[in-house]
Amino acid sequence: MPWAVDALRLGRDWVAAPEPATLRARWAALAGAEGAEQEQLFRPSRTRTPAAGAAALPGQRSATAGFADTPGACPEPVRVLRACFDEQWLLPDQRLINTARPELWRVRDEHQLFTVEGPQLLVTAHLPAGRLGRIRPLHRRPGGAEPNLTPGLLPLLGGRYGGWVTPEDVLCWILAAGRPGPRGTYEVPLAADPERWRAGLELGHRLLTVQLRGARGGEPPRLPGGRRPYVRSALPAWPHGLSYDPETETLSLGAGTVSPVPRGAWEYEVNGARVLEAWFAARTAHRAPDAEGLEALGPAEWPQAWTSELLTLVTTLALLADLTPERAAFTTGPQLSAAELRAAGLLPAPRWARRPASVLDHQEEGPGGQFALL
């Protein structure tokens, strides 16, 4: 996947939140403030201030003049991957985002999948936005028209393995066989044996299905044997604290309880932090004693939607924990050599494949209402 983009840099945490109503309230508060108060709420940076205009993000409607002069209507929040396994919402207004990566917005649609490099390779149907690793889209153009794969790779693999190979097949293989390399990027060996390729595809497909959590019209993940976590004791208006009892497989949110929560879900970590604890902390951040300004705006009561998200997240983490030993034990067997790939013209990837495609399927409004030219 030659084309890679550095992660979005939001510059200010208040432009993202776990639920869209919070973002609309923050927008209204910022738009209703003036002068020094608005400046303080905005939290300006070198590239983004209330007076600075910016182009509308591709596919989004927003004002392009300075926010202080023309805030415009609140744009409809969009779903994003804010942190590992944490899907939140974002205000899609480039005037508020330090580095929004418009090239990613141009290829964001219902066909797209984004991979995020890190200690664990993540795949999401939502645009990654925040403190995450480098982003590699599966497709270079909208509609899945052109895969972000080294030119010639799909025909070579199809001939080698005796069948039609799709871009999503390659992504599934990466999930099964890819491993972090010494230079911070993923290294993906290619199996020489068709049987090992098919075994990797089967494992990778299961990993992909779990990570997508029902996105793109798929089925939400389910635990085997008919088990499923559900609310045993109703959550209070606002739960204080998160704890876990491994004996009863019970997750407590204040006085509310959820079970069964497999131990693997509770202990699932990324970068040394438990995912469930990080998820809960993100939803209580606006109530922290040090929260101030727009970041202190949030729901007064625990939204029902968060409980549903929690149940899906528990299931996702439990399934991934069960798949971790199988993935760790997976081996590719004999591999296609770099010399063979060079002889086939696949290495090195051409320079143009490492850059975004020229995509302009609609007019894009630049700063001050001028149309962008690419």
C-alpha positions as CSV (number, residue, x, y, z in Angstrom):
1,M,0.0,0.0,0.0
2,P,2.4,2.7,-1.2
3,W,0.3,5.8,-0.5
4,A,0.5,6.7,3.1
5,V,-0.6,9.9,4.9
6,D,0.4,11.2,8.3
7,A,-2.4,11.3,10.8
8,L,-4.8,14.3,11.0
9,R,-3.6,16.8,13.6
10,L,-6.7,18.4,15.1
11,G,-4.9,21.0,17.2
12,R,-7.7,21.4,19.7
13,D,-9.6,18.5,21.4
14,W,-13.0,20.2,21.5
15,V,-13.6,19.7,17.8
16,A,-14.2,16.0,18.5
17,A,-16.5,14.4,21.0
18,P,-18.1,11.0,21.8
19,E,-21.6,12.2,20.8
20,P,-22.7,14.7,18.1
21,A,-25.0,16.8,20.4
22,T,-22.0,17.9,22.4
23,L,-20.3,19.2,19.2
24,R,-23.4,21.2,18.3
25,A,-23.5,22.8,21.8
26,R,-19.8,23.6,21.5
27,W,-20.3,25.2,18.1
28,A,-23.2,27.3,19.4
29,A,-21.1,28.5,22.4
30,L,-18.2,29.5,20.2
31,A,-20.3,31.2,17.6
32,G,-22.1,33.1,20.3
33,A,-18.9,34.4,21.9
34,E,-17.0,37.5,20.7
35,G,-13.6,39.0,20.9
36,A,-11.3,37.8,23.6
37,E,-13.8,35.3,24.9
38,Q,-14.1,33.7,21.5
39,E,-10.3,33.7,21.1
40,Q,-9.9,31.9,24.4
41,L,-12.6,29.3,23.6
42,F,-11.2,28.7,20.2
43,R,-7.6,28.0,21.4
44,P,-5.8,29.4,18.4
45,S,-2.6,28.0,16.9
46,R,-0.1,29.3,14.4
47,T,-2.2,28.0,11.5
48,R,-5.7,28.3,12.9
49,T,-7.3,31.4,14.5
50,P,-10.9,32.7,14.7
51,A,-9.9,35.3,12.0
52,A,-8.3,32.9,9.5
53,G,-10.4,31.4,6.7
54,A,-9.8,28.0,5.2
55,A,-11.2,25.9,2.3
56,A,-14.2,23.7,2.8
57,L,-13.3,20.1,3.3
58,P,-14.1,17.9,0.2
59,G,-17.6,16.7,0.4
60,Q,-18.5,19.0,3.3
61,R,-20.5,22.2,3.5
62,S,-19.0,25.0,5.7
63,A,-18.3,28.6,5.6
64,T,-14.8,29.5,4.3
65,A,-14.3,33.1,5.7
66,G,-12.9,33.6,9.2
67,F,-15.0,32.0,11.9
68,A,-15.1,35.3,13.9
69,D,-16.8,37.1,10.9
70,T,-18.9,34.3,9.4
71,P,-19.2,31.2,11.5
72,G,-22.1,29.9,9.3
73,A,-24.3,27.0,10.2
74,C,-22.9,24.1,12.3
75,P,-21.8,21.4,9.9
76,E,-23.2,17.9,10.4
77,P,-20.7,16.0,12.6
78,V,-19.1,13.0,11.0
79,R,-18.1,9.6,12.5
80,V,-14.3,9.2,13.0
81,L,-11.9,6.9,14.7
82,R,-10.6,9.1,17.5
83,A,-8.4,6.5,19.2
84,C,-7.8,2.8,19.1
85,F,-11.2,1.2,18.9
86,D,-12.9,4.5,20.0
87,E,-15.3,5.8,17.4
88,Q,-16.4,9.4,18.1
89,W,-17.6,12.4,16.1
90,L,-15.9,15.4,14.5
91,L,-16.9,18.9,13.3
92,P,-15.8,18.7,9.6
93,D,-14.7,22.4,9.3
94,Q,-11.1,22.9,8.2
95,R,-11.1,26.3,9.9
96,L,-11.1,24.5,13.2
97,I,-8.5,21.7,12.4
98,N,-4.8,22.3,12.2
99,T,-4.0,19.7,9.5
100,A,-7.2,18.1,8.1
101,R,-5.6,16.1,5.2
102,P,-8.1,17.0,2.5
103,E,-6.7,14.3,0.3
104,L,-8.2,11.7,2.6
105,W,-11.6,13.4,2.6
106,R,-11.6,13.2,-1.2
107,V,-11.5,9.4,-1.1
108,R,-13.7,8.9,2.0
109,D,-16.9,7.1,1.0
110,E,-18.8,3.9,1.6
111,H,-16.3,1.8,-0.3
112,Q,-13.2,3.0,1.6
113,L,-11.3,1.3,4.4
114,F,-8.4,3.0,6.2
115,T,-5.5,1.1,7.8
116,V,-3.7,2.8,10.7
117,E,-0.2,1.7,11.5
118,G,0.9,1.2,15.1
119,P,1.7,-1.5,17.6
120,Q,-1.4,-3.2,16.2
121,L,-2.7,-2.6,12.7
122,L,-6.2,-1.1,12.8
123,V,-8.7,-1.1,10.0
124,T,-11.7,1.2,10.1
125,A,-14.5,2.4,7.8
126,H,-14.3,5.8,9.4
127,L,-11.7,8.5,8.8
128,P,-9.0,8.2,11.5
129,A,-8.7,11.6,13.3
130,G,-6.3,12.2,16.2
131,R,-3.2,10.8,17.8
132,L,-2.9,7.7,15.7
133,G,-0.3,6.3,13.3
134,R,0.2,6.8,9.6
135,I,-3.0,6.2,7.5
136,R,-3.1,4.0,4.4
137,P,-6.4,4.1,2.4
138,L,-7.3,0.9,0.6
139,H,-8.4,2.8,-2.5
140,R,-6.8,5.8,-4.2
141,R,-10.0,7.1,-5.7
142,P,-13.7,7.3,-4.7
143,G,-15.9,4.4,-5.5
144,G,-13.1,1.9,-5.0
145,A,-12.0,2.7,-8.5
146,E,-8.2,2.2,-8.0
147,P,-6.6,0.2,-5.2
148,N,-3.8,1.7,-3.2
149,L,-1.6,-1.3,-4.0
150,T,1.7,-1.6,-5.9
151,P,0.8,-1.7,-9.6
152,G,0.9,-5.2,-10.9
153,L,0.6,-6.8,-7.5
154,L,-3.0,-8.2,-8.0
155,P,-2.2,-9.9,-11.3
156,L,1.0,-11.4,-9.9
157,L,-0.8,-12.8,-6.8
158,G,-3.7,-14.1,-8.9
159,G,-1.4,-16.0,-11.2
160,R,0.7,-17.3,-8.3
161,Y,-2.2,-18.5,-6.2
162,G,-4.5,-19.6,-9.0
163,G,-7.5,-17.3,-8.6
164,W,-8.9,-13.8,-8.6
165,V,-7.3,-11.6,-5.9
166,T,-9.1,-8.5,-4.7
167,P,-7.8,-5.4,-2.9
168,E,-9.7,-6.5,0.2
169,D,-8.0,-10.0,0.0
170,V,-4.6,-8.2,0.2
171,L,-5.8,-6.2,3.2
172,C,-7.0,-9.4,4.9
173,W,-3.6,-11.0,4.3
174,I,-1.9,-7.9,5.8
175,L,-4.0,-8.3,8.9
176,A,-2.9,-11.9,9.3
177,A,0.7,-11.8,8.2
178,G,1.9,-8.2,8.7
179,R,4.2,-7.4,11.6
180,P,5.7,-4.2,12.9
181,G,9.1,-3.6,11.4
182,P,12.2,-2.1,12.9
183,R,11.6,1.3,11.2
184,G,8.1,1.7,12.5
185,T,6.3,0.6,9.4
186,Y,4.6,-2.8,8.8
187,E,6.5,-5.5,7.0
188,V,4.3,-7.9,5.0
189,P,5.8,-11.1,3.7
190,L,4.0,-12.8,0.8
191,A,3.6,-16.6,0.9
192,A,4.9,-18.7,-1.9
193,D,2.5,-21.5,-1.1
194,P,-1.1,-21.0,-2.2
195,E,-2.4,-23.0,0.8
196,R,-0.7,-20.7,3.2
197,W,-2.2,-17.7,1.3
198,R,-5.7,-19.2,1.6
199,A,-5.1,-19.8,5.3
200,G,-4.0,-16.3,5.9
201,L,-7.0,-14.9,4.0
202,E,-9.4,-16.9,6.2
203,L,-7.8,-15.6,9.4
204,G,-7.5,-12.1,8.0
205,H,-11.2,-12.0,7.0
206,R,-12.2,-12.9,10.5
207,L,-10.0,-10.2,11.9
208,L,-11.4,-7.6,9.4
209,T,-15.0,-8.6,10.2
210,V,-14.4,-8.1,13.9
211,Q,-12.6,-4.8,13.5
212,L,-15.2,-3.3,11.3
213,R,-17.9,-3.9,13.9
214,G,-20.8,-4.1,11.5
215,A,-19.8,-1.1,9.4
216,R,-20.5,-1.1,5.6
217,G,-23.7,-3.1,6.1
218,G,-22.0,-6.1,7.9
219,E,-23.3,-8.0,10.9
220,P,-22.2,-6.7,14.3
221,P,-19.8,-9.1,16.0
222,R,-21.2,-11.8,18.2
223,L,-19.6,-14.0,20.8
224,P,-19.7,-17.8,20.1
225,G,-22.1,-20.1,21.9
226,G,-24.9,-17.6,22.1
227,R,-23.2,-15.6,24.9
228,R,-23.6,-11.8,24.7
229,P,-22.9,-9.0,27.2
230,Y,-25.9,-7.1,28.4
231,V,-26.9,-4.7,31.1
232,R,-27.6,-6.6,34.4
233,S,-28.1,-3.5,36.6
234,A,-29.3,-0.2,35.1
235,L,-26.6,2.4,34.8
236,P,-27.1,5.5,36.9
237,A,-27.7,8.9,35.4
238,W,-23.9,9.3,35.6
239,P,-21.6,6.4,36.5
240,H,-18.6,7.2,38.6
241,G,-15.7,4.8,38.1
242,L,-15.1,1.7,36.1
243,S,-14.1,-1.7,37.7
244,Y,-14.1,-5.4,36.8
245,D,-14.7,-8.6,38.7
246,P,-13.0,-11.5,36.9
247,E,-14.8,-14.1,39.0
248,T,-18.2,-13.1,37.8
249,E,-17.1,-11.5,34.5
250,T,-18.9,-8.3,35.6
251,L,-18.0,-4.8,34.4
252,S,-19.3,-2.1,36.8
253,L,-19.9,1.4,35.8
254,G,-20.7,3.0,39.1
255,A,-23.8,1.1,40.4
256,G,-24.6,-0.2,36.9
257,T,-23.3,-3.6,35.8
258,V,-22.7,-5.3,32.4
259,S,-22.0,-9.1,32.0
260,P,-20.7,-11.4,30.9
261,V,-17.5,-9.5,30.0
262,P,-14.8,-12.0,29.2
263,R,-11.5,-11.4,30.8
264,G,-9.8,-11.0,27.4
265,A,-12.0,-7.9,26.7
266,W,-11.1,-6.3,30.0
267,E,-7.4,-7.0,29.7
268,Y,-7.1,-6.0,26.0
269,E,-4.4,-3.3,25.8
270,V,-3.0,-1.0,23.2
271,N,0.2,0.9,23.9
272,G,0.1,-0.4,27.5
273,A,-3.4,1.0,28.3
274,R,-6.6,-1.0,28.7
275,V,-8.9,-0.1,25.8
276,L,-12.1,-0.2,28.0
277,E,-10.6,2.2,30.6
278,A,-9.4,4.6,27.9
279,W,-12.9,4.5,26.2
280,F,-14.6,5.3,29.5
281,A,-12.1,8.0,30.4
282,A,-12.9,9.7,27.0
283,R,-16.6,9.9,27.9
284,T,-16.0,11.3,31.3
285,A,-13.3,13.8,30.4
286,H,-15.7,16.8,30.3
287,R,-16.5,16.2,33.9
288,A,-12.9,16.2,35.1
289,P,-11.9,18.9,37.6
290,D,-9.4,20.4,35.1
291,A,-11.8,20.5,32.2
292,E,-12.4,24.0,31.0
293,G,-13.7,26.0,28.1
294,L,-15.5,24.1,25.3
295,E,-14.0,20.8,26.4
296,A,-16.1,21.1,29.6
297,L,-19.3,20.9,27.6
298,G,-20.8,17.5,27.5
299,P,-23.9,15.5,28.3
300,A,-25.4,15.8,31.8
301,E,-26.5,12.2,31.8
302,W,-25.0,9.0,30.4
303,P,-26.5,8.6,26.8
304,Q,-28.2,5.3,26.0
305,A,-26.2,5.2,22.8
306,W,-23.0,4.9,24.8
307,T,-24.2,1.7,26.5
308,S,-24.9,0.1,23.1
309,E,-21.5,1.1,21.9
310,L,-19.9,-0.4,25.1
311,L,-21.6,-3.7,24.5
312,T,-20.4,-3.8,20.9
313,L,-16.9,-2.8,22.0
314,V,-16.8,-5.6,24.7
315,T,-17.7,-8.1,22.1
316,T,-15.1,-6.8,19.6
317,L,-12.3,-6.9,22.2
318,A,-13.3,-10.4,23.4
319,L,-13.2,-11.8,19.9
320,L,-9.9,-10.1,19.1
321,A,-8.4,-11.4,22.3
322,D,-9.5,-14.9,21.2
323,L,-7.9,-14.5,17.8
324,T,-4.6,-13.1,19.1
325,P,-2.9,-16.5,19.8
326,E,-3.9,-17.7,16.4
327,R,-2.6,-14.7,14.7
328,A,0.7,-14.8,16.7
329,A,1.2,-18.4,15.6
330,F,0.4,-17.8,12.0
331,T,3.4,-18.3,9.7
332,T,3.7,-17.7,6.0
333,G,6.0,-20.6,5.2
334,P,8.3,-20.1,2.2
335,Q,8.0,-16.5,1.0
336,L,8.2,-14.7,-2.4
337,S,11.6,-13.2,-2.5
338,A,12.4,-9.5,-3.1
339,A,14.4,-10.5,-6.1
340,E,11.3,-12.2,-7.6
341,L,9.2,-9.1,-6.9
342,R,11.8,-6.8,-8.5
343,A,12.0,-9.1,-11.5
344,A,8.2,-8.8,-11.9
345,G,8.6,-5.0,-11.8
346,L,6.8,-4.6,-8.4
347,L,9.8,-3.2,-6.5
348,P,10.4,-0.4,-6.0
349,A,6.9,1.0,-6.2
350,P,6.7,3.9,-8.7
351,R,6.8,7.4,-7.3
352,W,3.4,8.3,-8.5
353,A,1.9,5.4,-6.5
354,R,3.2,7.0,-3.4
355,R,1.4,10.2,-3.9
356,P,-2.4,10.9,-3.8
357,A,-4.3,10.6,-7.0
358,S,-5.6,13.7,-8.7
359,V,-9.2,13.7,-7.5
360,L,-11.7,16.5,-8.1
361,D,-15.1,15.1,-8.8
362,H,-16.9,18.2,-7.6
363,Q,-16.1,21.9,-7.0
364,E,-14.3,22.6,-3.8
365,E,-14.7,26.0,-2.2
366,G,-11.5,27.6,-1.1
367,P,-10.9,30.4,1.4
368,G,-13.2,33.4,1.0
369,G,-15.5,31.6,-1.4
370,Q,-13.0,31.1,-4.2
371,F,-13.0,27.7,-5.9
372,A,-10.0,25.5,-5.3
373,L,-7.9,24.5,-8.3
374,L,-5.9,21.3,-8.3
